[in-house]
Amino acid sequence: MSESQLHFPLEELARRVASASRTLAFAKPVGRVRSVSPSAIAVEGLSRWLNLGALLEIATPRGPELAEVIRLERDAVFCKPYAAGASISLGAAAYPHGELFCLPDESWKGRIIDALARPVDGKGALQMGQHCAGLAAAPPNAMSRQIVSRGITTGVRVIDAFTPICLGQRIGVFAGSGVGKSTLLSMLCRAHAFDAVIVSLVGERGREVREFIELTLGEAQAHAITVVATGDESAMMRKLAPVFATSLAEHFRDQGQHVLLIMDSVTRYAHACREVALSAGEPPVARGYPPSVFSHLPQLLERAGPGLEGSGTITGIYAVLVDGDDHNDPVADAVRGTLDGHIVLDRVIAEQGRYPAVNVLASLSRLSQRVWSGDQAKAVAELKKLIARFEDTRDLRAMGGYQPGADPELDRAIDVVPKLYRLLTQTLSDAASVDAFREIAAGLS
């Protein structure tokens, strides 16, 4: 066949064949839904194109539904949709989806969004930044991170005196339900040492979300971004929300800002990870938790903390809901070993009407010696000694088994500790503490 018999010259035909080859090489592969169950959706035809954690778009009558790959097999991938009750049918088309998200700008502050960066506050669409990044970021290099040394004033007297917090520190608030955990977190939100506040509410009751934001955050809401995944949302959304919130905090940290990241709660994040892992076929090993849960926790928590030299910091405060007030349950134990300190809220103290219900004897900040002066460290040690003596003899004194004057040290504890307890009692309506040690010294004199 001569060139004149072709529809195109040979050069043009060669160009179009090459263009078609490139298009085919980069075309989206298409899979089909093979089975649907409450635990996972099986999609065939995409195994060679995907890896664990990859995202899929699955066609539904309501539009594409986003799902995440949780298990890979030779002939199928298993995924879980982010939307609860997604109407996915057999034979539906599925396509790989990009894993990047657009970074935020300053206009996001004051907004309330879900785990997929969709606004839920009725204030209109979000303005996207110029750059994109992945959600699964690695923590900064350990040898390139700043050294944590600068203390901050939170305004909560019991925290500033007994468990001081530094910029870039990660500390946990361990408490059972109804002990004042969320109220303490909201008091910490009002610290003035931060340029941005990122709040992740995971598994909360829907009723409490607006109350926490409008009534509890107060003025801090203006420079806070709140990522919400309520308890009725899918496990995938509850698993994604803390990861997305941490990515937002990293973005502002890399811009040189000091960020406060508050997560309520890590336990519900672990519950979501457990549900997803069990759906993927992982065996439970510790009170129903599969092994992957205990790898997800440090991977998430280590992303907070000090940034590289010249960048900002992420000060992480993580609420840990201890099941049945058992502070040694697997999640609490794993988180406590990863963080730089723990604040323990005690139900007995809460029942006495002392809030924040912080058990100062059980609480610890691993960086406190970088904040306290020598005199302050001695004062804290002496006060803890008196509190321990006061609490150890509470039953004895209640039964009338102690006579004043028999033990001078105990007499001093009986005189000092009730005054100290009154000084450490603080509510949201009280003025923030300015200098905890000076205020305590003045109250005890």
C-alpha positions as CSV (number, residue, x, y, z in Angstrom):
1,M,0.0,0.0,0.0
2,S,1.4,3.4,-1.0
3,E,1.5,6.4,1.2
4,S,-1.2,8.1,-1.1
5,Q,-3.6,5.3,-0.2
6,L,-3.4,6.0,3.5
7,H,-5.7,8.5,5.3
8,F,-2.7,10.1,7.0
9,P,0.9,10.6,5.9
10,L,3.3,8.1,7.5
11,E,4.8,10.7,9.9
12,E,1.3,11.7,11.1
13,L,0.3,8.1,11.5
14,A,3.4,7.3,13.6
15,R,2.8,10.4,15.8
16,R,-0.8,9.3,16.4
17,V,0.2,5.7,17.2
18,A,2.8,6.9,19.7
19,S,0.3,9.3,21.3
20,A,-2.3,6.5,21.6
21,S,0.3,4.2,23.2
22,R,1.1,6.9,25.8
23,T,-2.6,7.4,26.5
24,L,-3.1,3.7,27.0
25,A,-0.1,3.5,29.3
26,F,-1.5,6.1,31.6
27,A,-5.2,5.4,31.3
28,K,-7.0,4.5,34.5
29,P,-7.5,0.8,34.9
30,V,-11.1,-0.3,35.6
31,G,-12.1,-2.9,38.1
32,R,-15.5,-4.4,38.9
33,V,-17.2,-5.0,42.3
34,R,-17.2,-8.8,42.8
35,S,-18.8,-9.0,46.3
36,V,-20.3,-6.7,48.9
37,S,-20.4,-7.5,52.6
38,P,-20.7,-5.4,55.8
39,S,-17.0,-5.8,56.5
40,A,-15.5,-5.2,53.1
41,I,-16.0,-4.9,49.3
42,A,-14.1,-7.1,46.9
43,V,-13.0,-5.5,43.6
44,E,-11.5,-7.7,40.8
45,G,-9.2,-6.5,38.0
46,L,-7.1,-4.0,40.0
47,S,-4.7,-6.1,42.1
48,R,-1.6,-5.2,40.0
49,W,-2.3,-1.5,40.1
50,L,-2.8,-0.9,43.8
51,N,-1.2,-1.3,47.2
52,L,-2.4,-1.2,50.8
53,G,-3.9,2.2,51.7
54,A,-4.6,3.2,48.1
55,L,-7.9,4.9,47.3
56,L,-10.6,3.8,44.9
57,E,-13.6,5.5,43.4
58,I,-16.6,3.2,43.0
59,A,-19.5,4.2,40.8
60,T,-22.9,4.3,42.5
61,P,-26.3,5.8,41.6
62,R,-25.5,8.8,43.9
63,G,-22.1,9.4,42.3
64,P,-18.6,8.0,43.0
65,E,-17.9,6.7,46.5
66,L,-14.4,6.8,47.9
67,A,-13.0,3.6,49.5
68,E,-9.6,2.5,50.8
69,V,-7.8,-0.7,50.1
70,I,-7.4,-2.8,53.3
71,R,-6.3,-6.1,51.8
72,L,-4.7,-7.3,48.6
73,E,-5.0,-10.7,47.0
74,R,-4.0,-12.0,43.6
75,D,-7.4,-11.8,42.0
76,A,-9.1,-9.1,44.1
77,V,-8.6,-6.2,46.4
78,F,-10.7,-5.6,49.5
79,C,-11.7,-2.1,50.4
80,K,-13.9,-0.2,52.8
81,P,-15.9,2.9,51.8
82,Y,-15.6,6.1,53.7
83,A,-19.3,6.8,53.6
84,A,-21.5,4.9,56.0
85,G,-24.2,2.9,54.2
86,A,-22.7,3.4,50.7
87,S,-25.1,2.0,48.0
88,I,-22.6,-0.1,46.1
89,S,-23.9,-2.9,43.9
90,L,-22.3,-5.9,42.2
91,G,-20.6,-5.2,38.9
92,A,-20.1,-1.5,39.7
93,A,-17.0,0.1,38.1
94,A,-14.0,1.0,40.3
95,Y,-11.1,3.2,39.5
96,P,-7.9,4.1,41.3
97,H,-7.9,7.5,42.9
98,G,-5.1,9.9,43.6
99,E,-3.9,10.1,47.2
100,L,-2.9,13.7,47.4
101,F,-4.8,16.5,49.1
102,C,-4.5,20.2,48.6
103,L,-2.8,22.0,51.5
104,P,-4.7,24.6,53.4
105,D,-4.1,28.3,53.8
106,E,-4.9,30.8,56.6
107,S,-8.5,31.0,55.6
108,W,-9.1,27.5,57.0
109,K,-8.6,28.8,60.5
110,G,-12.0,29.1,62.2
111,R,-13.5,26.4,60.0
112,I,-15.1,23.0,60.9
113,I,-14.5,20.2,58.4
114,D,-14.8,16.4,58.1
115,A,-12.1,13.9,57.5
116,L,-12.3,14.4,53.7
117,A,-11.8,18.2,54.0
118,R,-15.5,18.9,53.3
119,P,-16.9,21.9,55.3
120,V,-19.6,21.1,57.8
121,D,-20.1,24.5,59.3
122,G,-22.3,26.0,56.5
123,K,-19.8,28.7,55.7
124,G,-19.2,27.8,52.1
125,A,-16.4,26.1,50.3
126,L,-12.8,26.0,51.5
127,Q,-10.1,27.9,49.6
128,M,-7.5,25.4,48.6
129,G,-3.8,26.1,48.7
130,Q,-1.4,26.0,45.8
131,H,0.4,22.7,46.7
132,C,-0.6,19.1,47.3
133,A,0.8,16.4,49.6
134,G,0.1,12.9,50.8
135,L,-1.5,12.1,54.1
136,A,0.9,9.3,55.0
137,A,3.9,11.5,55.9
138,A,6.9,10.3,57.8
139,P,8.0,12.0,61.0
140,P,11.0,14.4,60.8
141,N,14.4,12.8,61.0
142,A,15.3,12.1,64.6
143,M,18.7,13.7,64.4
144,S,17.5,16.8,62.6
145,R,14.7,17.7,65.0
146,Q,14.9,20.7,67.3
147,I,15.6,20.0,71.0
148,V,12.5,20.7,73.2
149,S,13.3,23.2,75.9
150,R,10.9,26.1,75.9
151,G,8.1,25.9,78.5
152,I,4.6,27.4,77.9
153,T,2.0,28.8,80.3
154,T,-1.3,27.0,79.7
155,G,-3.3,29.0,82.3
156,V,-4.3,25.8,84.1
157,R,-2.7,26.0,87.5
158,V,-2.4,22.3,88.3
159,I,-0.8,21.6,84.9
160,D,1.7,24.5,85.0
161,A,2.8,23.6,88.4
162,F,2.9,19.8,88.5
163,T,3.1,18.6,84.8
164,P,4.5,21.6,82.8
165,I,4.3,21.4,79.0
166,C,6.9,22.5,76.5
167,L,6.6,23.6,72.9
168,G,6.8,20.5,70.8
169,Q,6.0,18.1,73.7
170,R,3.4,15.3,73.3
171,I,1.4,14.5,76.4
172,G,-1.6,12.4,77.1
173,V,-4.7,13.1,79.2
174,F,-5.8,9.7,80.6
175,A,-9.3,9.5,81.9
176,G,-12.5,7.4,82.1
177,S,-15.8,8.7,80.8
178,G,-17.4,11.7,82.5
179,V,-14.3,12.8,84.5
180,G,-13.8,16.2,82.8
181,K,-11.4,15.2,80.0
182,S,-13.0,17.4,77.3
183,T,-13.3,20.4,79.6
184,L,-9.6,20.2,80.5
185,L,-8.7,20.0,76.8
186,S,-10.8,23.0,76.1
187,M,-9.0,24.9,78.9
188,L,-5.7,24.0,77.3
189,C,-6.9,25.2,73.9
190,R,-6.9,28.8,75.3
191,A,-3.2,28.9,75.8
192,H,-1.7,32.0,74.0
193,A,1.6,30.4,73.0
194,F,0.3,29.0,69.6
195,D,-0.2,30.4,66.2
196,A,-2.7,27.7,65.1
197,V,-4.8,25.1,66.9
198,I,-5.9,21.9,65.2
199,V,-8.6,19.9,67.0
200,S,-9.6,16.4,66.0
201,L,-12.8,15.1,67.5
202,V,-13.1,11.4,66.9
203,G,-16.1,9.3,67.7
204,E,-17.8,12.1,69.6
205,R,-21.5,12.3,70.2
206,G,-23.1,14.6,67.5
207,R,-24.7,16.7,70.2
208,E,-21.4,17.5,71.8
209,V,-19.6,18.7,68.7
210,R,-21.3,22.1,68.5
211,E,-21.2,22.5,72.2
212,F,-17.4,21.9,72.3
213,I,-16.7,24.3,69.5
214,E,-19.0,27.2,70.4
215,L,-19.3,27.0,74.1
216,T,-16.0,25.4,75.1
217,L,-13.4,26.6,72.6
218,G,-14.8,30.2,72.8
219,E,-12.3,32.7,71.4
220,A,-9.8,30.0,70.5
221,Q,-12.2,29.0,67.7
222,A,-11.0,31.9,65.6
223,H,-7.5,30.4,65.0
224,A,-8.6,26.7,65.2
225,I,-9.3,24.2,62.5
226,T,-11.6,21.4,63.8
227,V,-11.7,18.0,62.1
228,V,-14.8,16.1,63.1
229,A,-15.8,12.4,62.7
230,T,-18.7,11.7,64.9
231,G,-19.5,8.3,66.4
232,D,-22.2,7.5,63.8
233,E,-19.7,7.9,60.9
234,S,-17.9,4.9,59.4
235,A,-14.7,3.4,60.9
236,M,-12.8,4.7,57.9
237,M,-13.8,8.3,58.6
238,R,-12.9,7.9,62.3
239,K,-9.6,6.4,61.3
240,L,-8.8,9.1,58.8
241,A,-9.8,12.2,60.9
242,P,-6.7,12.1,63.2
243,V,-4.4,11.4,60.3
244,F,-5.8,14.4,58.3
245,A,-5.6,16.6,61.4
246,T,-2.0,15.7,61.9
247,S,-1.3,16.5,58.2
248,L,-2.8,19.9,58.7
249,A,-0.7,20.5,61.8
250,E,2.5,19.4,59.9
251,H,1.7,21.9,57.1
252,F,1.5,24.9,59.5
253,R,4.5,23.6,61.4
254,D,6.6,23.6,58.2
255,Q,5.6,27.2,57.7
256,G,7.3,28.0,61.0
257,Q,4.2,28.2,63.1
258,H,3.8,26.8,66.6
259,V,0.8,24.5,66.4
260,L,-1.3,23.0,69.2
261,L,-2.8,19.6,68.1
262,I,-5.5,18.3,70.3
263,M,-7.0,14.8,69.7
264,D,-10.1,13.6,71.5
265,S,-9.6,10.7,71.6
266,V,-6.8,8.3,70.6
267,T,-8.8,5.4,72.0
268,R,-11.6,5.9,69.5
269,Y,-9.0,6.1,66.8
270,A,-7.6,2.8,68.0
271,H,-11.2,1.4,68.0
272,A,-11.6,2.4,64.3
273,C,-8.2,0.9,63.4
274,R,-9.3,-2.3,65.1
275,E,-12.6,-2.5,63.2
276,V,-10.8,-2.0,59.9
277,A,-8.1,-4.5,60.7
278,L,-10.6,-7.1,61.7
279,S,-12.4,-6.5,58.4
280,A,-9.2,-7.2,56.6
281,G,-8.9,-10.6,58.4
282,E,-6.2,-9.8,61.0
283,P,-6.4,-11.9,64.1
284,P,-7.0,-10.2,67.5
285,V,-4.0,-10.5,69.9
286,A,-4.6,-8.2,72.9
287,R,-8.1,-7.7,74.2
288,G,-9.5,-7.9,70.7
289,Y,-6.9,-5.5,69.2
290,P,-5.0,-6.8,66.1
291,P,-1.2,-6.2,65.8
292,S,-1.5,-3.4,63.2
293,V,-3.3,-1.1,65.8
294,F,-0.1,-1.0,67.8
295,S,2.0,0.0,64.8
296,H,-0.5,2.7,63.7
297,L,-0.4,4.4,67.1
298,P,3.4,5.3,67.2
299,Q,3.3,6.1,63.5
300,L,0.7,8.7,64.1
301,L,2.0,10.1,67.5
302,E,5.6,10.4,66.3
303,R,4.5,12.9,63.6
304,A,3.8,15.5,66.3
305,G,6.6,17.1,68.2
306,P,9.4,19.5,67.3
307,G,10.1,20.1,63.6
308,L,13.4,20.4,61.8
309,E,15.7,23.2,62.8
310,G,14.3,26.5,61.6
311,S,10.7,25.2,61.4
312,G,7.9,25.4,64.0
313,T,6.6,22.8,66.4
314,I,3.5,20.6,67.0
315,T,2.6,20.4,70.7
316,G,0.4,17.3,70.9
317,I,-2.2,16.8,73.6
318,Y,-4.0,13.4,73.2
319,A,-7.0,12.3,75.2
320,V,-7.0,8.6,76.1
321,L,-10.3,7.2,77.2
322,V,-9.4,4.3,79.5
323,D,-12.0,1.5,79.3
324,G,-13.5,0.8,82.7
325,D,-11.0,3.1,84.4
326,D,-8.3,0.6,83.7
327,H,-5.2,2.6,83.0
328,N,-3.2,-0.5,82.0
329,D,-5.4,-1.5,79.1
330,P,-3.4,-2.2,75.9
331,V,-4.1,1.2,74.1
332,A,-3.4,3.3,77.2
333,D,-0.2,1.3,77.9
334,A,1.0,1.7,74.3
335,V,0.2,5.4,74.2
336,R,1.7,6.1,77.6
337,G,5.0,4.5,76.5
338,T,5.1,6.7,73.3
339,L,4.3,10.1,74.7
340,D,6.4,12.6,76.7
341,G,4.2,12.5,79.7
342,H,0.7,11.7,81.0
343,I,-1.9,13.6,82.9
344,V,-4.2,11.2,84.9
345,L,-7.7,12.3,85.7
346,D,-9.1,10.5,88.8
347,R,-12.8,9.6,89.2
348,V,-12.5,9.8,93.0
349,I,-11.2,13.4,92.7
350,A,-14.0,14.3,90.3
351,E,-16.6,12.9,92.7
352,Q,-15.2,15.2,95.4
353,G,-16.0,18.1,93.1
354,R,-12.4,19.1,92.5
355,Y,-11.8,20.0,88.8
356,P,-9.6,19.6,86.9
357,A,-9.6,16.1,88.5
358,V,-5.8,15.7,88.1
359,N,-4.1,13.1,90.2
360,V,-0.8,14.9,90.6
361,L,0.9,11.8,92.2
362,A,0.1,9.6,89.2
363,S,0.8,12.3,86.5
364,L,4.2,13.0,85.0
365,S,5.8,15.3,82.5
366,R,9.1,13.9,81.2
367,L,10.3,17.4,80.3
368,S,9.4,19.1,83.6
369,Q,13.1,19.4,84.6
370,R,13.6,21.6,81.6
371,V,11.0,24.0,82.9
372,W,11.3,24.0,86.6
373,S,14.0,26.0,88.4
374,G,15.8,24.3,91.2
375,D,13.6,25.9,93.9
376,Q,10.4,25.0,91.9
377,A,11.5,21.4,91.6
378,K,12.1,21.2,95.4
379,A,8.7,22.8,96.0
380,V,6.9,20.3,93.8
381,A,8.6,17.4,95.4
382,E,7.7,18.7,98.9
383,L,4.1,19.2,97.9
384,K,3.8,15.8,96.4
385,K,5.2,14.3,99.6
386,L,2.6,16.1,101.7
387,I,-0.2,15.0,99.3
388,A,0.9,11.4,99.5
389,R,1.0,11.5,103.3
390,F,-2.4,13.2,103.4
391,E,-4.1,10.6,101.1
392,D,-2.4,7.6,102.8
393,T,-3.8,8.5,106.1
394,R,-7.3,9.6,105.0
395,D,-9.0,6.4,106.2
396,L,-7.1,6.4,109.5
397,R,-8.1,10.0,110.2
398,A,-11.7,9.4,109.2
399,M,-11.9,6.7,111.9
400,G,-10.4,8.9,114.5
401,G,-7.2,6.9,114.8
402,Y,-4.9,9.9,114.6
403,Q,-4.3,12.5,117.3
404,P,-3.0,15.9,116.3
405,G,0.6,16.5,117.4
406,A,1.7,12.8,117.2
407,D,3.4,13.4,113.8
408,P,4.5,16.9,112.9
409,E,4.9,16.1,109.2
410,L,1.3,14.7,109.0
411,D,0.1,17.8,110.9
412,R,1.7,20.0,108.3
413,A,0.0,17.9,105.5
414,I,-3.4,18.2,107.2
415,D,-2.9,22.0,107.3
416,V,-1.4,22.5,103.8
417,V,-3.1,20.0,101.4
418,P,-6.7,21.1,101.8
419,K,-5.6,24.7,101.0
420,L,-3.6,23.4,98.0
421,Y,-6.6,21.5,96.7
422,R,-8.7,24.6,96.8
423,L,-6.0,26.5,94.9
424,L,-5.8,23.9,92.2
425,T,-9.6,23.8,91.6
426,Q,-10.3,25.8,88.4
427,T,-13.2,26.0,86.0
428,L,-13.7,27.3,82.5
429,S,-15.3,30.5,83.9
430,D,-12.3,31.2,86.2
431,A,-9.5,33.5,85.0
432,A,-6.5,31.8,83.5
433,S,-3.5,31.4,85.8
434,V,-0.5,33.7,85.0
435,D,2.2,32.4,87.4
436,A,1.1,29.1,89.0
437,F,4.0,28.9,91.6
438,R,3.5,32.4,92.8
439,E,-0.3,32.0,93.1
440,I,0.2,28.7,95.0
441,A,2.8,30.3,97.3
442,A,0.5,33.2,98.0
443,G,-2.4,31.0,98.8
444,L,-0.5,28.8,101.2
445,S,1.2,31.6,103.1
